[in-house]
Amino acid sequence: MSLPLRRPSREPAGPAPDRTAVRRAPDRVRPRRGRIPRRAAALGLAIAATLAAAAPPPEPEGIGDRLFPTLGNTGYHVTSYDISLDYSGRNDRPLDAVTVINARATANLDRFNLDFAAGSVRSVLVDGLPAEHQQAGEDLVLTPAVHVYPGQPLRIVVHHTSEPRGKGNGGWIRTKDGLAMANQADAAHRVFPCNDHPSEKALFTFRITAPQGLTAVANGLPVGQGTRGPRRTWTYRTAHPMATELAQVSIGRSSVLPQRGPHGLPLRDVVPTAHRAELAHWLAKTPQQMAWMERKVGRYPFETYGVLIGDAATGFELETQTLSLFEKRLFVNGQLPDWYVESVMVHELAHQWFGDSVSPRRWSDVWLNEAHATWYEALYAQEKGGARASLEARMRHAYEMSDGWRAEGGPPALPKVPEKGRKIGIFRPVLYDGSALVLYALRDKMGRDGFDRLEREWVTQHRDGVAGTADFITLASHIYGHNLSGFFWEWLYGTKTPAMPGHAEWKSQAVKETPANGKNGHTRARRAPGTRGGSHLHKA
C-alpha cells in the first residue's frame, strides 16, 4: 500500500513469551474387572474434573503487536509455506485448499496457534499424525498427538477451504474475471492458515489449479505447469523470504507479458486480455522506472518484478512482492496526467525495497514503508511533472496539514489503534505525506550526501530481513556522527509537528482532515495532480 504505519511506546523487541499450555494426560491404567467402589468412582470423577478445569480453553494469541494484539503466534518459526488452491472457475464459491507449513519449534509445545479466519478446516496433520483443531476467534488452535520440543522441525498440513466471499478487511478480491489478493495489513489469514505478522518471513510455493482458458500467476517465478483433462496447475516459487501480507495470487482471463529490466532482470506484467492493447503504453514504463530506482538506492532486491492490473474497483494499489497490484481505472480514466500515474507506479516499485525486502518489525514501524515509497513517488513526480509537482510545494502543504493529521491518526511512528472492524484504518494521511515530511526534514539535517548514504545502507544491511524504527535511528545516527534520537523523537512521536529546518516561515494548521475510504478499508489521501490542496483517492 501507499500509506506508512509503525511504532509505539514500549513494544517488545522480539516474540512475546510463550503462552502455550503444557498439558500431560495421566498414564492410563486398565481397571480390574468387577465392580468399582463408589468412593473410587467419585475420586476418579473429581480427578477428571480437576484436570479439565486445569486445562485452559483455547484462545487467540499474538506476539504483542500494539496495533494488532492477537496477530502472529509464538512457540515456532515458519521457514516455508506450500499452498495449493483449487479454483472452480466461479469466484463466488470457496476454493479447496491445502496449506503445508514447515516450521521449527522455539518452545515446548503441547498446543499452538495458527492465524486463520475465513474458511472451514477439514483436517490437520502435525508431523504426519492427526491433530485436534479448534477455532478461537481468528486463531486456529492445534493440539498435536505428541509433545513438541524446542528445536524440533514441524510439518503442518491443513486441508481447508479459502473463502472469497468475505466483505471488508482484505483477503481475496473478486475481479470481473476471477480473483486477486490484497492481504495488507492483517488479512493473509483470511486466505490461508499462517503466522500472519510481517516479522515472520518465509519462502513460498503456490500451486494453483484452474480451468483451462484461465491464467494463474503468483509471487516469484514459474517452476512448472501441468495439465489434467480440462484443468491446468500452475506452480510458482519465491527465491527470497516474504511476509504473509505480501502474498499474491491472480486467477483470471489474463495475459502474461514478458519484458526485460536492468541487468536482464525478467519482468512480467499480468493484465486482463481484453484490455491488453490499451494498457501496453503503461507497461512499457517499468524498465525505465526500475533503472531510476536503482540509481537512487541500489540494485533491485528480487528475482523478478511486474505489474498486476486487476479489473476491480478497489480504490488502492498494493505492493505485493514481485507483482504489485494496480486498479485498472488508474490507467484508463483519461483524466490523470502521465507523470502522476507513473509516480503511483514508482510508489509501489519503491516498496519492493522499503517494506518488502526490508519488512517492518512491528506494525507501528510501517511509517518506514510508506514514508520512503511516498518520498520516491514525490521525487519522480517532480522530475516528470516539473513545477506542477514541486517537492517543496508538496512538503509545505503536508507541513500545513501535519498537526491535523497527527490529531486524527496519531504521530507517524505511533499510529492510533484502528477501530473495531476496520483493521486497515491505520492507513491515514499521516503515514504517507505526513511521514515523507520526516524524511524531508532528515535530509536537511544530515545533508544530501549523508541522507543518500543512509538510504542505500538501510536497504543493503537489512535486505531480506526485518527492521524497525530503532534500527533506522541507530543507522542514521552512525552515518551522521551524532545521536539523532532527540530529532527523531520529536518528528516521529510528537503530537505537534516540530519546526521545519530551513523553513521557519512554514506553519502547521490544526485542521482535521478525514481521509476517504477504499472498498476494503484502505485509505489513501493524495494531493490532486497540479494542486496544492485537495485529495485524489488512490491508495498506493
C-alpha positions as CSV (number, residue, x, y, z in Angstrom):
1,M,0.0,0.0,0.0
2,S,0.9,3.6,-0.2
3,L,0.5,4.7,3.5
4,P,3.1,4.1,6.2
5,L,2.4,2.7,9.7
6,R,4.5,1.8,12.7
7,R,5.9,2.1,16.2
8,P,4.6,2.7,19.7
9,S,6.0,3.2,23.1
10,R,7.4,0.0,24.6
11,E,6.7,-2.8,22.2
12,P,8.8,-5.9,22.8
13,A,11.8,-6.2,20.5
14,G,11.2,-9.9,19.9
15,P,8.5,-12.5,20.2
16,A,6.3,-12.4,23.4
17,P,7.0,-15.1,26.0
18,D,5.4,-18.4,25.1
19,R,1.9,-18.7,26.5
20,T,1.1,-22.2,25.2
21,A,-0.4,-24.5,27.7
22,V,1.6,-27.6,28.5
23,R,-0.8,-30.4,29.3
24,R,0.1,-34.0,30.2
25,A,-2.5,-36.7,30.2
26,P,-2.3,-39.2,33.2
27,D,-1.0,-42.6,32.4
28,R,-3.8,-44.9,31.5
29,V,-4.3,-47.9,33.8
30,R,-6.6,-50.7,32.8
31,P,-9.1,-51.2,35.6
32,R,-9.7,-54.5,37.2
33,R,-12.7,-56.4,36.1
34,G,-15.5,-56.2,38.5
35,R,-17.4,-53.5,40.3
36,I,-15.7,-50.2,41.0
37,P,-16.2,-49.0,44.6
38,R,-18.3,-45.9,44.9
39,R,-15.6,-43.9,46.7
40,A,-13.0,-44.8,43.9
41,A,-15.5,-43.8,41.2
42,A,-16.2,-40.5,42.9
43,L,-12.5,-39.9,43.3
44,G,-12.0,-40.6,39.6
45,L,-14.7,-38.1,38.7
46,A,-13.1,-35.5,41.0
47,I,-9.7,-36.0,39.4
48,A,-11.2,-35.8,35.9
49,A,-13.0,-32.6,36.8
50,T,-9.8,-31.1,38.3
51,L,-7.8,-32.0,35.1
52,A,-10.5,-30.5,32.9
53,A,-10.5,-27.3,35.0
54,A,-6.7,-27.1,34.8
55,A,-6.6,-27.1,31.0
56,P,-7.4,-23.5,29.9
57,P,-9.7,-23.2,26.9
58,P,-8.1,-22.3,23.6
59,E,-7.8,-18.6,23.0
60,P,-6.2,-16.3,20.4
61,E,-2.6,-15.5,21.0
62,G,-0.3,-12.9,19.5
63,I,3.3,-11.7,19.6
64,G,2.4,-8.4,21.4
65,D,2.0,-6.1,18.4
66,R,0.4,-2.9,19.8
67,L,-1.9,-2.3,16.8
68,F,-2.9,-6.0,16.3
69,P,-2.6,-7.8,19.7
70,T,-3.7,-11.2,18.5
71,L,-1.7,-11.1,15.3
72,G,1.2,-13.6,14.9
73,N,2.0,-16.6,17.2
74,T,4.7,-17.7,19.5
75,G,6.4,-21.0,20.0
76,Y,7.6,-21.7,16.5
77,H,9.2,-20.0,13.4
78,V,7.9,-20.7,9.9
79,T,10.5,-21.4,7.3
80,S,8.3,-22.1,4.3
81,Y,4.7,-22.3,3.0
82,D,3.4,-24.6,0.2
83,I,-0.1,-23.5,-0.7
84,S,-2.3,-25.4,-3.1
85,L,-5.5,-23.8,-4.3
86,D,-8.2,-25.4,-6.5
87,Y,-10.3,-22.8,-8.3
88,S,-13.6,-24.0,-9.8
89,G,-13.9,-21.1,-12.2
90,R,-16.5,-19.3,-10.1
91,N,-15.2,-16.5,-7.8
92,D,-18.3,-16.7,-5.6
93,R,-17.5,-20.2,-4.3
94,P,-14.9,-21.4,-1.8
95,L,-11.7,-22.8,-3.1
96,D,-10.5,-26.2,-1.9
97,A,-7.0,-25.7,-0.4
98,V,-4.1,-27.4,1.3
99,T,-1.6,-25.4,3.2
100,V,1.7,-27.1,4.2
101,I,3.8,-25.2,6.7
102,N,7.3,-26.1,7.5
103,A,8.5,-24.6,10.8
104,R,10.8,-25.1,13.7
105,A,9.7,-25.1,17.4
106,T,11.2,-22.5,19.7
107,A,9.5,-23.7,22.9
108,N,7.9,-26.8,24.5
109,L,4.5,-27.2,22.8
110,D,1.5,-29.3,23.6
111,R,-0.7,-26.8,21.8
112,F,0.0,-23.9,19.4
113,N,-1.9,-21.5,17.2
114,L,-2.1,-20.5,13.6
115,D,-3.8,-17.4,12.3
116,F,-6.9,-18.4,10.2
117,A,-10.2,-16.7,9.9
118,A,-12.3,-17.2,6.8
119,G,-12.6,-20.8,5.8
120,S,-13.5,-24.2,7.1
121,V,-10.9,-26.8,8.3
122,R,-11.4,-30.4,7.3
123,S,-8.3,-32.0,8.9
124,V,-4.9,-31.2,10.3
125,L,-1.7,-33.3,10.4
126,V,1.3,-32.4,12.5
127,D,4.4,-34.5,11.6
128,G,2.2,-37.0,9.8
129,L,-0.2,-37.6,12.7
130,P,-3.8,-36.3,13.0
131,A,-4.0,-33.3,15.3
132,E,-7.0,-31.8,17.1
133,H,-8.1,-28.4,15.9
134,Q,-10.4,-25.7,17.4
135,Q,-11.3,-22.2,16.3
136,A,-10.7,-19.4,18.8
137,G,-11.5,-16.0,17.4
138,E,-9.3,-15.6,14.3
139,D,-6.9,-18.3,15.5
140,L,-6.8,-22.0,14.6
141,V,-5.6,-23.8,17.8
142,L,-3.8,-27.1,17.1
143,T,-3.2,-29.9,19.6
144,P,-0.6,-32.3,18.1
145,A,-0.7,-36.0,19.0
146,V,2.7,-35.9,20.7
147,H,4.6,-33.3,22.6
148,V,6.8,-30.9,20.6
149,Y,10.3,-29.9,21.9
150,P,12.3,-26.8,21.2
151,G,14.4,-27.0,18.1
152,Q,12.2,-29.8,16.6
153,P,11.2,-29.3,12.9
154,L,7.4,-29.2,12.3
155,R,5.4,-30.1,9.2
156,I,1.9,-28.9,9.5
157,V,-0.7,-29.9,6.8
158,V,-4.0,-28.2,6.9
159,H,-6.8,-29.2,4.5
160,H,-9.3,-26.3,4.3
161,T,-11.3,-24.1,2.2
162,S,-10.4,-20.5,1.2
163,E,-13.4,-18.1,1.2
164,P,-13.5,-15.4,-1.5
165,R,-16.9,-14.0,-0.5
166,G,-15.9,-12.0,2.6
167,K,-16.6,-8.3,2.8
168,G,-14.0,-5.8,4.0
169,N,-10.7,-6.2,5.9
170,G,-8.9,-7.6,2.9
171,G,-8.1,-11.1,1.7
172,W,-9.4,-12.2,-1.7
173,I,-10.5,-9.5,-4.2
174,R,-13.2,-10.6,-6.7
175,T,-12.3,-9.2,-10.1
176,K,-14.6,-9.2,-13.2
177,D,-13.0,-12.4,-14.4
178,G,-11.5,-14.1,-11.3
179,L,-9.6,-13.3,-8.1
180,A,-6.6,-11.5,-6.8
181,M,-5.2,-10.9,-3.2
182,A,-4.9,-7.8,-1.0
183,N,-3.7,-9.1,2.4
184,Q,-2.5,-5.8,4.0
185,A,-2.5,-5.2,6.8
186,D,-3.9,-8.1,8.7
187,A,-5.6,-10.3,6.2
188,A,-3.5,-13.2,4.8
189,H,-5.1,-15.5,7.4
190,R,-8.4,-14.8,5.7
191,V,-7.0,-16.7,2.7
192,F,-4.7,-19.4,4.2
193,P,-3.5,-20.6,7.7
194,C,-0.3,-18.8,8.6
195,N,1.8,-17.0,11.2
196,D,0.4,-13.7,10.0
197,H,2.9,-11.0,11.0
198,P,5.4,-9.1,8.8
199,S,8.3,-10.0,11.1
200,E,7.6,-13.7,10.3
201,K,9.0,-14.0,6.8
202,A,9.3,-17.3,4.9
203,L,9.7,-18.8,1.5
204,F,6.5,-19.6,-0.5
205,T,5.4,-22.1,-3.1
206,F,2.0,-21.7,-4.8
207,R,0.2,-24.4,-6.8
208,I,-3.0,-23.1,-8.4
209,T,-5.3,-25.4,-10.3
210,A,-7.9,-23.7,-12.6
211,P,-10.0,-24.5,-15.7
212,Q,-8.1,-24.2,-19.0
213,G,-8.7,-20.8,-20.5
214,L,-7.8,-19.1,-17.3
215,T,-4.3,-17.9,-16.3
216,A,-2.9,-18.2,-12.8
217,V,0.1,-16.1,-11.6
218,A,1.7,-15.7,-8.1
219,N,4.7,-14.2,-6.4
220,G,8.1,-15.4,-7.6
221,L,9.0,-17.3,-10.8
222,P,7.1,-20.1,-12.5
223,V,8.6,-23.5,-11.9
224,G,6.2,-25.7,-13.8
225,Q,2.8,-26.4,-15.3
226,G,0.7,-29.5,-15.6
227,T,-2.5,-30.3,-17.5
228,R,-5.0,-32.9,-16.5
229,G,-8.1,-33.1,-18.6
230,P,-9.9,-29.7,-18.7
231,R,-7.8,-28.3,-15.8
232,R,-4.3,-26.9,-15.5
233,T,-2.0,-26.5,-12.5
234,W,0.5,-23.6,-12.3
235,T,3.4,-23.6,-9.8
236,Y,5.3,-20.5,-8.6
237,R,8.1,-20.2,-6.1
238,T,9.8,-17.3,-4.4
239,A,13.6,-17.1,-4.2
240,H,13.5,-14.7,-1.3
241,P,11.6,-14.8,2.1
242,M,8.3,-12.9,2.1
243,A,5.9,-11.6,4.7
244,T,2.4,-13.1,4.5
245,E,0.8,-9.7,3.9
246,L,2.7,-9.6,0.6
247,A,1.4,-12.8,-0.9
248,Q,-0.3,-12.5,-4.3
249,V,-2.3,-15.0,-6.5
250,S,-4.1,-13.8,-9.6
251,I,-6.6,-16.0,-11.5
252,G,-8.5,-14.8,-14.5
253,R,-8.7,-14.3,-18.2
254,S,-5.3,-12.7,-18.3
255,S,-2.3,-12.2,-20.5
256,V,1.2,-12.5,-19.1
257,L,3.5,-10.1,-21.0
258,P,7.3,-10.6,-20.5
259,Q,10.0,-8.0,-20.9
260,R,13.4,-7.2,-19.6
261,G,14.6,-4.8,-17.0
262,P,18.1,-3.6,-15.9
263,H,20.8,-6.3,-16.0
264,G,18.5,-8.6,-17.9
265,L,16.0,-8.8,-15.0
266,P,13.0,-10.8,-16.1
267,L,9.8,-8.7,-15.9
268,R,6.3,-10.0,-16.4
269,D,3.1,-8.0,-16.3
270,V,-0.3,-9.5,-15.9
271,V,-3.3,-7.7,-17.5
272,P,-6.9,-8.5,-18.5
273,T,-6.5,-9.9,-22.0
274,A,-9.5,-7.8,-23.2
275,H,-7.6,-4.6,-22.2
276,R,-4.1,-5.6,-23.2
277,A,-3.7,-3.1,-26.1
278,E,-4.8,0.0,-24.1
279,L,-2.6,-0.9,-21.2
280,A,0.6,-1.6,-23.2
281,H,1.7,2.1,-23.1
282,W,1.9,2.0,-19.3
283,L,3.6,-1.4,-19.0
284,A,6.5,-0.1,-21.2
285,K,7.3,2.4,-18.4
286,T,8.5,-0.2,-15.9
287,P,12.1,-0.9,-17.1
288,Q,12.9,2.9,-17.0
289,Q,11.3,3.2,-13.6
290,M,13.4,0.3,-12.3
291,A,16.6,1.9,-13.6
292,W,15.6,5.2,-11.9
293,M,15.1,3.5,-8.6
294,E,18.4,1.6,-8.8
295,R,20.2,4.9,-9.4
296,K,18.6,6.1,-6.1
297,V,19.0,3.2,-3.8
298,G,20.9,0.3,-5.5
299,R,20.2,-3.0,-7.1
300,Y,16.6,-4.3,-7.2
301,P,16.4,-6.9,-4.4
302,F,14.3,-9.7,-6.0
303,E,14.2,-12.3,-8.8
304,T,11.5,-10.6,-10.9
305,Y,9.0,-7.8,-11.0
306,G,5.8,-7.0,-12.7
307,V,2.5,-5.0,-12.7
308,L,-0.7,-6.9,-12.0
309,I,-3.7,-4.9,-13.2
310,G,-7.0,-6.0,-11.7
311,D,-10.4,-5.3,-13.3
312,A,-12.0,-4.4,-10.0
313,A,-12.9,-1.3,-8.1
314,T,-10.5,-1.4,-5.2
315,G,-9.6,2.3,-4.5
316,F,-6.0,1.4,-3.8
317,E,-2.8,-0.1,-5.2
318,L,-0.7,-2.6,-3.3
319,E,3.0,-3.6,-3.2
320,T,2.6,-7.4,-3.2
321,Q,6.1,-8.8,-3.5
322,T,7.5,-9.1,-7.1
323,L,3.9,-8.4,-8.5
324,S,2.4,-5.1,-7.5
325,L,-1.4,-4.9,-7.7
326,F,-3.0,-1.9,-9.5
327,E,-6.6,-0.9,-10.2
328,K,-7.4,-0.8,-13.9
329,R,-9.1,2.5,-13.7
330,L,-5.9,4.3,-12.7
331,F,-4.6,3.7,-16.2
332,V,-7.8,4.1,-18.3
333,N,-9.8,7.0,-16.8
334,G,-8.0,9.5,-19.1
335,Q,-8.2,12.4,-16.6
336,L,-4.8,12.0,-14.9
337,P,-1.6,13.3,-16.3
338,D,1.1,10.7,-17.3
339,W,3.6,12.0,-14.7
340,Y,1.0,11.4,-11.9
341,V,0.1,7.8,-13.0
342,E,3.8,7.0,-13.4
343,S,4.6,8.3,-9.9
344,V,2.0,6.0,-8.4
345,M,3.7,3.1,-10.2
346,V,7.0,4.2,-8.7
347,H,5.4,4.3,-5.3
348,E,4.7,0.6,-5.4
349,L,8.0,-0.2,-7.1
350,A,9.8,1.6,-4.2
351,H,8.0,-0.6,-1.7
352,Q,9.9,-3.6,-3.1
353,W,12.9,-2.2,-1.3
354,F,11.1,-0.4,1.5
355,G,8.5,-2.7,3.1
356,D,9.1,-5.9,1.1
357,S,12.8,-6.7,1.1
358,V,13.1,-4.8,4.4
359,S,10.0,-5.6,6.4
360,P,8.7,-3.8,9.5
361,R,9.5,-5.3,12.9
362,R,6.1,-4.2,14.2
363,W,3.1,-2.7,12.5
364,S,3.9,0.7,14.2
365,D,7.0,0.7,12.1
366,V,5.0,0.9,8.9
367,W,5.9,4.6,8.5
368,L,9.2,3.3,7.2
369,N,7.4,1.6,4.3
370,E,5.1,4.5,3.4
371,A,7.4,7.4,4.1
372,H,10.0,6.0,1.7
373,A,7.6,4.9,-1.0
374,T,5.9,8.4,-0.9
375,W,9.3,10.1,-0.9
376,Y,10.4,8.4,-4.1
377,E,7.0,8.9,-5.7
378,A,7.3,12.6,-5.0
379,L,10.9,12.8,-6.3
380,Y,9.9,11.0,-9.5
381,A,6.8,13.2,-9.9
382,Q,8.9,16.3,-9.6
383,E,11.3,15.1,-12.3
384,K,8.5,14.2,-14.7
385,G,5.9,16.9,-13.8
386,G,8.2,19.9,-13.2
387,A,6.6,22.9,-11.5
388,R,3.2,21.1,-11.4
389,A,4.7,18.5,-9.0
390,S,7.2,20.6,-6.9
391,L,8.5,18.5,-4.0
392,E,8.9,21.7,-1.8
393,A,5.3,22.7,-2.5
394,R,4.0,19.2,-1.7
395,M,6.0,19.1,1.6
396,R,4.9,22.6,2.5
397,H,1.3,21.5,2.1
398,A,2.0,18.4,4.2
399,Y,3.5,20.6,6.9
400,E,0.4,22.8,7.0
401,M,-1.8,19.7,7.4
402,S,0.6,17.8,9.7
403,D,-0.8,18.8,13.1
404,G,-4.3,17.9,12.0
405,W,-3.2,14.6,10.6
406,R,-1.4,13.8,13.9
407,A,-4.5,14.6,15.9
408,E,-6.6,12.4,13.6
409,G,-4.3,9.4,13.2
410,G,-1.5,9.7,15.7
411,P,2.2,10.6,15.1
412,P,3.9,8.8,12.3
413,A,5.6,6.1,14.4
414,L,2.7,5.9,17.0
415,P,-0.4,5.4,14.9
416,K,-3.8,5.1,16.6
417,V,-5.2,1.7,17.0
418,P,-7.8,1.0,14.2
419,E,-11.4,1.0,15.0
420,K,-13.1,-2.4,15.5
421,G,-13.9,-4.0,12.2
422,R,-11.6,-1.6,10.3
423,K,-8.2,-3.2,10.6
424,I,-6.8,-1.2,7.7
425,G,-7.8,2.1,9.3
426,I,-4.2,2.6,10.3
427,F,-3.5,3.8,6.7
428,R,-4.1,7.5,7.2
429,P,-2.5,10.6,5.6
430,V,0.0,10.9,8.4
431,L,1.6,7.7,7.2
432,Y,2.0,9.0,3.6
433,D,2.9,12.6,3.1
434,G,3.0,13.1,6.9
435,S,5.8,10.6,7.2
436,A,7.6,11.7,4.0
437,L,7.8,15.0,5.7
438,V,10.1,13.4,8.3
439,L,12.5,12.3,5.6
440,Y,12.4,15.8,4.1
441,A,13.5,17.2,7.5
442,L,16.0,14.4,7.9
443,R,17.7,15.2,4.6
444,D,18.1,18.8,5.6
445,K,19.5,17.7,8.9
446,M,22.0,15.1,7.5
447,G,22.8,16.8,4.2
448,R,22.0,15.2,0.9
449,D,25.1,13.0,0.8
450,G,24.6,11.6,4.3
451,F,20.9,11.0,3.6
452,D,21.6,9.2,0.3
453,R,24.1,7.0,2.0
454,L,21.6,6.2,4.7
455,E,19.0,5.1,2.1
456,R,21.4,2.8,0.4
457,E,22.9,1.3,3.5
458,W,19.4,0.7,5.0
459,V,18.2,-1.5,2.2
460,T,21.6,-3.2,1.9
461,Q,22.1,-4.1,5.6
462,H,18.5,-5.3,6.1
463,R,17.9,-7.0,2.7
464,D,15.5,-10.0,3.1
465,G,15.2,-9.1,6.7
466,V,13.2,-7.3,9.4
467,A,14.0,-3.9,10.9
468,G,12.2,-1.2,12.9
469,T,12.3,2.4,13.9
470,A,15.1,1.9,16.5
471,D,17.3,0.3,13.8
472,F,16.7,3.3,11.4
473,I,17.6,5.8,14.2
474,T,20.8,3.9,15.0
475,L,21.9,3.7,11.4
476,A,21.1,7.4,10.8
477,S,23.0,8.4,13.9
478,H,26.0,6.4,12.9
479,I,26.2,7.9,9.5
480,Y,25.6,11.5,10.8
481,G,28.2,11.1,13.5
482,H,25.9,12.2,16.4
483,N,23.0,10.8,18.2
484,L,19.8,11.7,16.4
485,S,17.4,10.2,18.9
486,G,16.1,13.6,20.0
487,F,15.4,14.7,16.5
488,F,13.5,11.5,15.6
489,W,11.6,11.5,18.9
490,E,10.0,14.9,18.1
491,W,9.3,14.1,14.5
492,L,8.0,10.5,15.0
493,Y,6.3,10.6,18.3
494,G,5.3,14.2,19.0
495,T,1.7,15.3,18.9
496,K,2.8,18.6,17.4
497,T,5.0,18.9,14.3
498,P,8.5,20.3,15.0
499,A,9.8,23.4,13.2
500,M,11.0,22.6,9.7
501,P,14.7,23.2,9.3
502,G,15.4,25.9,6.8
503,H,11.8,26.9,6.6
504,A,10.9,28.9,9.6
505,E,8.0,30.5,7.7
506,W,6.2,27.2,7.4
507,K,3.2,26.9,9.8
508,S,1.1,23.9,10.6
509,Q,-2.7,24.4,10.8
510,A,-4.6,22.3,13.4
511,V,-7.1,21.2,10.8
512,K,-8.6,17.7,11.0
513,E,-8.8,16.0,7.6
514,T,-10.8,12.9,7.3
515,P,-9.4,10.5,4.6
516,A,-11.5,8.8,2.0
517,N,-12.1,5.1,2.5
518,G,-11.4,2.5,-0.1
519,K,-13.6,-0.5,-0.7
520,N,-11.6,-2.7,1.6
521,G,-11.0,-0.1,4.3
522,H,-7.6,1.1,2.8
523,T,-7.2,4.8,2.8
524,R,-5.0,7.0,0.7
525,A,-5.4,10.7,0.7
526,R,-3.3,12.1,-2.2
527,R,-2.9,15.6,-3.4
528,A,-4.7,16.2,-6.7
529,P,-2.2,16.5,-9.6
530,G,-1.2,20.1,-10.1
531,T,-2.8,21.4,-7.0
532,R,-1.6,22.4,-3.5
533,G,-4.7,21.2,-1.7
534,G,-7.5,18.7,-2.0
535,S,-7.1,15.0,-2.4
536,H,-7.3,12.3,-5.0
537,L,-8.1,8.9,-3.7
538,H,-5.6,6.4,-4.8
539,K,-4.0,4.1,-2.3
540,A,-0.5,3.1,-3.2
